[in-house]
Amino acid sequence: MSVFGKKNKGGVWADMIMSPEQNRDWLIYKWRPEGEEAGSTNRENSIRYSSSLTVRQGEVAVFQYAGKGTGGNQDYIEGYYSDTIKTANLPILAGIVGAAFGGGTPFAAQVYFINLAGVNQVQFGVPYFNMFDPRLPDHPVEVTVRGTITFKIVDYKNFVGLQALVDFDMNKFAGQIKNAVIDNVRNTMMDIMVKLGRPLAQIETYRRDIKAILEPDLMTNLLNVYGITMVDLNLAAIEINKECEGYQKVAKLTQVQVETQIDLGAQGMRDQYAINMQSNAAMAAAQVENQAEAMRINREEAQYAQRMQTDLGGMDLHRLRSQEEMVKATAAGMGNMGAGGGMGGGGGFNPGAMVAGMAMGGTVGQGMAGMMGNVFNQMNQQMPGMTPPPMPAQGAGGPPPMPGAVPPQSGPPMPPPVPGAAAAVQFSVSVDGQAYGPFDMNMLGQMAGAGQINAQSLVWREGMAEWQQAGTVPELAPIFAGAATPPPPPPPPAQ
């Protein structure tokens, strides 16, 4: 395209160089001055230096100059560009023209526009060719493939280096692309069944897998040989000639294998179901056995616990009876000691018998309380909600070593114990060098009233460092208040 009527600074008509504006369905466009046909005159490649150049977005203008080699020399201007032609924009032109090149002097170059924005499609069809199923390599099967390839130019310098831009024919170029695709698809699919590992009779059902294998090799081939980038490969159809003898044999073999796989799958499902049922039954039986064993162990443990409780109750009763017999024997021995001239004389106070009786009562009482406590504890374990009665308070720890014994003296009856005295306070009493008790305040009051102890009797309770006379203990002073002082006690009998 050229517009005449525009003059440069020297009054010389200039050209307007650009690609077609209305038709963008082209890949390569060769610019010529208006009215000039290909190969008509040298004017076709004669460009005035001050001509204007417009390169639209998505295009690249290629100025190709004659030179050594098949491709000559090229200058590239990417769009968008709109300005007069200058040596600053065309480095190779600057070297060719030189400093003496005038403003309106023409220069020889071929101008091509390459469309980078658009995509182009080429339909292809691979005629019937033989493929082989790996199971029957001696029986070829005829297969055809149809589809469309979409491509574009990205690396235009690589494209110019591989293609002759002079008299570029898009139809011829599309035919070259088509033949290249057909050859590549046929050669790759010759052994594609080995890569897929599937029956040839079912090839129509896995076009996606075949496409994934074809694309890498085809893309590399088109880029290296033709300088184009493949955008997409669409396999419209992969068809088998079902009338050929090879397909009949392959299809029959495939059907037998499919039926066998179905039978094996069904049998496998039945076998797995039987295994699952046996496993479930074994697990259920094991659970029942485990539950029975757990119940047996619990029952035996409960029986053992019951026997232990019964044995402990019998031991408590046996211990109580033994303590009772021991106390009776001790009381009898001390009674004989009093009857044989011990403290109190005949008909007097028999401290051994008295203390032994009291000790026996306390021991028996404690034993009974312990036994009853155990019984109640057992009942409380067997019958929830029942609480055993509280245990009686135990005596204090042992008293310090006994000092010289001071026997109690007989005298007039003493008043009863002071009301309100704390029953929890207990004292041990020294009689003939032996410690008896402990006794609470009520019992001590009765003993003082009966003349069995007096203010000079030695006593001790928990918290006292030594034995003290009862009259010097503040808690016992009220018991002996107003009582007559007895004469000194007689010495203890000779041993």
Summary of the structure (lengths in Angstrom):
residues: 495
radius of gyration: 64.6
end to end distance: 160.0
largest distance: 175.2
contacts: 1369
relative contact order: 0.06
helix: 43%
strand: 21%
